[in-house]
Amino acid sequence: MSYAQVLHEDAPPHSDSLRATASPRSPREIGVIVNGATGRMGYRQHLVRSLLAIRDGGGIELPDGERVTVRPLLVGRDHEKLRDLALRHGIEDITTDLDAALADPRWEIYGDFLPTRARAAALRRAIAAGKAIYTEKPSAETYAEALEVAQAAQAAGIRSGVVHDKLFLPGLQKLRRLIDSGFFGRILSVRGEFGYWVFEGDWQPSQRPSWNYRAEDGGGIVVDMYPHWCYVLEDLFGEIRSVYSQATTHIPERWDEAGAQYRATAEDAAYGIFELEGGVVAQINSSWTVRVHRDELVEFQVDGTHGSAVVGLFGARIQHRTATPKPVWNPDIPDEHEYAADWAPLPTNEVYQNGFKQQWIDFLTAHAQDQPYRFDLMSGARGMLLAESALESHRSGRKVMLPTRGGA
């Protein structure tokens, strides 16, 4: 499909929407505004691997047998980039006018994949326009603002969803199956390791954008990762009662995309301890300054009275109490026992979708059936509360208590 074939001559003023001629809509099309489609996450995970995968796969079959699909509208500031994306992927609609898109009733859902500092203002505009909302996290730069946006959406009766992609990873879904089966007995502790080495940018280009390391631009690993740890811990193990966290900037000087040296003002590592309801203790290390010595970029070890598991993005290995070895440590004699061999792989008994795609499917299903969606803006605000509490703990050097979810 060429640009000339899809350009509609009677597009509304101040719009550069690409449109195709009308055709029968079966299955039902749900219009989705994709704001931030040219960014890394917006393009790879939300557009290509989620929305376009759903569209190209024939849509979603709902429990009642109805089938729905998506029609994305790409929104951004750079017309040429939007046009190139549209032509590359057979997308019929683009615009640089967000207000026009929000005013158009064809677009039912507003998707926000902008940088964090621009998100809250755009979400407020979408709420005022009455759009359903699906957004990356964090939903705002501060907990107070995230809470205000969430309350505004609730007051307006807006259905909202915030990315909780880690819960939809194959490894975490296997972990949920173990928890639901009672495999662990009473869960005692959770230990998480996340991270990898992000190059400084001088002798090798950095894998992450430079703004991640500037606090004034919304950077920092706490704001980036603690909202994830919040929903992972609370959805799988129990409500977080307190956090103690140490954050640090291990590498104070980095080089940006243009090769210019700059001072890192945001933390690149954080080490947290979380007390959960029921007495479970969780420890999670998050770092962009660690070299990987594990099977996956993130791993969680869960220990319980009856068994333990180590899960990552995809894999899961288990050890039942009946198969637990009896280590006896002698510092004078090397221990030649292969402890890793005592763990059994958990079989993959089902087909797992990309985590971002699966959450989009769940949100679109809730939207099409006019049902509530549990991972909403209020849930997103809770994640920002944990991040701010962790940073407060770092500054004060003390444990910080969190209110219950009903009070967050």
Secondary structure, 3 states (H helix, E strand, C coil): CCHHHHECCCCCCCCCCECCCCCCCCCEEEEEEEECCCCHHHHHHHHHHHHHHHHHCCCEECCCCCEEEEEEEEECCCHHHHHHHHHHHCCCEEECCHHHHHHCCCEEEEEECCCHHHHHHHHHHHHHCCCEEEECCCCCCCHHHHHHHHHHHHHCCCCEEECCHHHHCHHHHHHHHHHHHCCCCCEEEEEEEEECECCCCCCCCCCCCHHHHCHHHCCCHHHHHHHHHHHHHHHHCCCEEEEEEEEECCCCEEECCCCCEEECCCCCEEEEEEEEHHHCEEEEEEECECCCCCCCCEEEEEEECCEEEEECCCCEEEEEHHHCCCCCCCCCCCCCCCHHHHCEECCCCCCCCCHHHHHHHHHHHHHHCCCCCCCCHHHHHHHHHHHHHHHHHHHHCCCEECCCHHHC
